[in-house]
Structure formats: C-alpha cells, structure tokens
Amino acid sequence: MNSAAMNQGNEKIKIYETVLSSPGFGEKCKIVLQLSRQNILLLSRVIEFGLEADKKDMKADILTLLSEEDFDEFRKVVVEILQKGGLTDFYQKLKLL
C-alpha cells in the first residue's frame, strides 16, 4: 500500500472515530425490522463474515474500531434474528455445507 493510500485510510479511520464518539452515538436504539427469511439468512452471514474478518487485513477499516463488547452485540443480533425467523437450526446446518 503506498503512503497516499495509507494516509487516506488513516484519515478515514479518524473521521469514523470522531463520528462514533459523538454525543448520543453510544445510546441504545430500538430497531424494528421486517425481513424475508432469505434476507435474514443473508444478513446473518454478512454480519458473521465481518466479525470473522482478520483485523490485520482491515488496516484502515471501521471494523478495527470495534471493541469486543461491540462484536458480542453483533453476535447477539445474529442469534436474535435467526431465532425470530425460526432459522437457527437451518442456518447452522447450512454453514456446515
């Protein structure tokens, strides 16, 4: 990665840090979603894929800013949406393929 790209990545991280630390951004918000089971499966996998990504490969990505508590919160989201969609067992079996 060249120095211009690294600087741009570092700037992006600083902007994300600023936004995420802004007043009110730590408050809990209730979100009501109505998703098809198809989209529940896809969203679950997208979230898990992001959580499984190696932080070393993300160098200048917003995910590097997440704490372990944040990761746990996203894991809980996956569990909750799969349960509400009645897809927990199906999803686990699908991941084994």
C-alpha positions as CSV (number, residue, x, y, z in Angstrom):
1,M,0.0,0.0,0.0
2,N,1.5,3.4,-1.0
3,S,1.8,6.2,1.5
4,A,-1.0,8.3,-0.1
5,A,-3.4,5.4,0.3
6,M,-2.3,4.8,3.9
7,N,-2.8,8.4,4.8
8,Q,-6.2,8.4,3.2
9,G,-7.1,5.2,5.2
10,N,-5.8,6.8,8.4
11,E,-7.9,9.9,7.7
12,K,-11.0,7.8,7.2
13,I,-10.4,6.0,10.5
14,K,-10.1,9.3,12.3
15,I,-13.3,10.5,10.8
16,Y,-15.1,7.3,11.8
17,E,-13.6,7.6,15.3
18,T,-14.9,11.2,15.6
19,V,-18.4,10.3,14.4
20,L,-18.6,7.2,16.6
21,S,-17.5,9.2,19.7
22,S,-20.0,12.0,19.1
23,P,-22.6,12.7,21.8
24,G,-25.6,10.3,21.7
25,F,-23.9,7.7,19.5
26,G,-23.5,5.3,22.4
27,E,-27.2,5.3,23.2
28,K,-29.3,2.2,22.5
29,C,-31.9,2.5,19.8
30,K,-34.7,0.1,19.1
31,I,-35.0,-1.0,15.5
32,V,-37.9,-3.0,14.1
33,L,-37.1,-5.0,11.0
34,Q,-39.4,-6.9,8.8
35,L,-37.2,-9.1,6.6
36,S,-37.8,-12.2,4.5
37,R,-36.2,-15.4,5.7
38,Q,-34.0,-15.2,2.7
39,N,-32.7,-11.8,3.8
40,I,-32.4,-12.9,7.4
41,L,-30.0,-15.7,6.2
42,L,-28.1,-13.2,4.1
43,L,-27.8,-10.6,6.8
44,S,-26.7,-13.1,9.3
45,R,-23.9,-14.3,7.1
46,V,-22.8,-10.8,6.2
47,I,-22.6,-9.9,9.9
48,E,-20.7,-13.1,10.7
49,F,-18.4,-12.6,7.7
50,G,-17.5,-9.1,9.0
51,L,-17.0,-10.5,12.6
52,E,-14.7,-13.3,11.3
53,A,-12.5,-11.0,9.2
54,D,-9.0,-10.8,10.3
55,K,-8.3,-7.3,11.8
56,K,-4.8,-7.4,10.2
57,D,-6.4,-7.5,6.8
58,M,-8.6,-4.5,7.5
59,K,-5.9,-2.0,8.3
60,A,-8.0,1.2,7.6
61,D,-11.5,-0.1,8.1
62,I,-14.2,0.9,10.5
63,L,-14.3,-2.6,12.0
64,T,-10.9,-2.0,13.6
65,L,-12.6,0.4,15.9
66,L,-15.0,-2.2,17.4
67,S,-14.4,-3.4,20.9
68,E,-15.0,-6.9,22.0
69,E,-18.3,-5.7,23.5
70,D,-19.3,-4.4,20.1
71,F,-18.5,-7.8,18.5
72,D,-20.6,-9.5,21.2
73,E,-23.5,-7.2,20.4
74,F,-23.4,-8.1,16.7
75,R,-23.2,-11.8,17.5
76,K,-26.3,-11.4,19.6
77,V,-28.1,-9.7,16.7
78,V,-27.3,-12.7,14.5
79,V,-28.7,-15.1,17.2
80,E,-31.8,-13.0,17.7
81,I,-32.7,-12.5,14.0
82,L,-32.2,-16.2,13.3
83,Q,-34.4,-17.2,16.3
84,K,-37.1,-14.8,15.3
85,G,-37.1,-16.1,11.8
86,G,-37.2,-19.7,13.0
87,L,-33.9,-20.3,11.1
88,T,-31.4,-21.2,13.8
89,D,-31.0,-24.9,13.1
90,F,-31.3,-24.4,9.4
91,Y,-28.6,-21.8,9.4
92,Q,-26.2,-23.9,11.4
93,K,-26.7,-26.8,9.0
94,L,-26.3,-24.5,6.0
95,K,-23.0,-23.3,7.4
96,L,-21.7,-26.9,7.6
97,L,-22.0,-27.3,3.8
